[in-house]
Amino acid sequence: MQAPQAAPRVDVVLDGFGINTSAGLVAMCEVVLIEGPGRDGRPVRILVDPAHVGRRTFLLDALAARGLTAGDIDMVVLTHAHWDHVQNIDLFAHAPVYLHPDERRYCERPHPNDWATPVWTRDILDRARLHEVEDGAELIPGVGVVHLPGHSAGSIGVTVQSEPGLSLVTGDALHYASVALNRRPPLVFWNPDQALASIDRVVAMADVIYPGHDRPFRLTSQGQVEYLREFSLTITGTQADRPGLGFYPKTREPWVMPGFEDHFRPA
């Protein structure tokens, strides 16, 4: 009798952070590694959202700490094509890169007000071994794709069925744990109504949520956030008592891209 296959495993390679500054966006997305047996039983490593070039050496170091190199990644999934999630895909030129077709199509002519999808985004994607993937697709047994539009046209999440239940890597369909409670999408480049519906879908289906710019968490039966990792961040080059350095605990007000309605007007 053949032994049952091991369930896929989720590992946070780089934490996501919602911290920004008055001088610009830090934009550090969560980078996730999913490992599990493929259809032939051989192990497969899937990297979700390889982040921007400011995190490149940190990404490589984090892989090395796991005994891995970029060459050990078998596939890359982009939850969406914003600059802070995609810039390091050239490290994985050997691997197929999966993206929703609506996202790929949008990157051909991004809206002029969309500062998260510069026109050179298409150039980055054209250099990759790009494959389109849609809602309901299975990457490996126990690992699937859900379409979560709103933040962007083709935002997707990656579902992982394992011992803790259903884990969902959301990208920026759900930025922070607080969004699961207040239902206020902080950034919308496509459609506010779809963004809200995607948040609701995530909360309804997932037991453990891996958000785009926060730590993984679950919601308790009392509707409270229970983080699964400790917060850890060191800021270098300054001191907390430096004159002019201030701290503001609130996140920015929600922002919807001006002119998003253009997406839905007849050409």
Secondary structure, DSSP 8 states (H G I E B T S, - for coil): --------EEEEEE--B---BTTB---B--EEEEEEE-TTS-EEEEEE----GGGHHHHHHHHHTTT--GGG--EEE-S---HHHHGGGGGGTTSEEEE-HHHHHHHHS--TT-TTS-TTHHHHHHTSEEEE--TT-EEETTEEEEE--SSSTT-EEEEEEETTEEEEEEETTS-SHHHHHH---SEESS-HHHHHHHHHHHHHH-SEEEETTS--EEE-TTS-EEESS-------SS-TT-TT-----S----EE-TTGGGGGS--
